[in-house]
Amino acid sequence: MITENKIKIYAKYGGDEDYFSRSGTAEEKQAIVGNEWYEIQNIIQDLNLIKNKVASDEYEHKAREDWHIETKALQLLEDLILRGVTL
């Protein structure tokens, strides 16, 4: 499950997994495990497609069903994207 804390960690490192691997604290590395980094990247890609109106309604519906993300975490991601923060 993608949480608000995981999004904050991801944003702190600008989505750069190598930077996170080199500089992340042990606590941060325990927070984001397995393929969660890639799940966040995929959600960001989907949100950008939706925001830019290049995704069909069907695609958006399916994507939102597939995401394993808390509501607060999704709101944070959407806010970051709307503000133009590079992730």
C-alpha positions as CSV (number, residue, x, y, z in Angstrom):
1,M,0.0,0.0,0.0
2,I,1.4,3.4,-1.0
3,T,1.1,5.8,1.9
4,E,1.5,9.6,2.3
5,N,4.9,9.0,4.0
6,K,6.1,6.9,1.0
7,I,5.1,9.7,-1.3
8,K,7.0,12.3,0.8
9,I,10.1,10.1,0.7
10,Y,9.8,9.6,-3.0
11,A,9.4,13.4,-3.5
12,K,12.3,14.1,-1.2
13,Y,14.6,12.3,-3.7
14,G,12.9,13.7,-6.8
15,G,11.9,10.2,-7.9
16,D,15.6,9.3,-8.4
17,E,15.9,5.8,-7.1
18,D,19.8,5.8,-7.3
19,Y,19.9,8.9,-5.2
20,F,17.5,7.3,-2.7
21,S,19.6,4.1,-2.7
22,R,22.8,6.1,-1.9
23,S,21.5,8.7,0.4
24,G,18.3,7.4,2.0
25,T,18.2,6.7,5.7
26,A,17.7,3.1,6.9
27,E,14.3,4.1,8.1
28,E,13.3,5.5,4.7
29,K,14.6,2.3,3.0
30,Q,12.5,0.2,5.3
31,A,9.5,2.3,4.5
32,I,9.6,1.8,0.7
33,V,10.1,-1.9,-0.1
34,G,9.8,-4.3,-3.0
35,N,8.4,-2.7,-6.2
36,E,6.7,0.3,-4.4
37,W,9.1,2.8,-6.0
38,Y,7.9,1.6,-9.4
39,E,4.3,1.6,-8.3
40,I,4.6,5.3,-7.4
41,Q,6.3,6.0,-10.8
42,N,3.4,4.2,-12.6
43,I,0.8,6.1,-10.7
44,I,2.6,9.4,-11.5
45,Q,2.6,8.4,-15.2
46,D,-1.1,7.6,-15.1
47,L,-1.9,10.8,-13.3
48,N,0.0,12.8,-15.9
49,L,-1.9,11.1,-18.7
50,I,-5.2,11.8,-17.0
51,K,-4.2,15.5,-16.2
52,N,-3.2,16.1,-19.8
53,K,-6.5,14.5,-21.0
54,V,-4.7,11.9,-23.2
55,A,-6.1,8.9,-21.2
56,S,-9.6,7.6,-22.0
57,D,-12.2,7.4,-19.3
58,E,-11.9,3.6,-19.4
59,Y,-8.1,3.8,-18.9
60,E,-8.6,6.2,-16.0
61,H,-11.2,4.0,-14.4
62,K,-9.0,0.9,-14.7
63,A,-5.9,2.7,-13.5
64,R,-7.6,4.0,-10.4
65,E,-8.9,0.5,-9.6
66,D,-5.4,-1.0,-9.9
67,W,-3.7,1.6,-7.7
68,H,-2.9,0.5,-4.1
69,I,-2.7,3.9,-2.6
70,E,-4.2,5.7,0.4
71,T,-6.5,8.6,-0.3
72,K,-4.3,11.1,1.4
73,A,-1.3,9.8,-0.6
74,L,-3.2,10.2,-3.8
75,Q,-4.2,13.7,-2.9
76,L,-0.6,14.6,-2.2
77,L,0.6,13.2,-5.5
78,E,-2.2,15.0,-7.4
79,D,-1.3,18.3,-5.6
80,L,2.4,17.9,-6.4
81,I,1.7,17.2,-10.1
82,L,-0.7,20.2,-10.3
83,R,1.9,22.5,-8.8
84,G,4.4,21.2,-11.4
85,V,6.7,19.6,-9.0
86,T,9.1,17.3,-10.9
87,L,8.9,13.8,-9.5
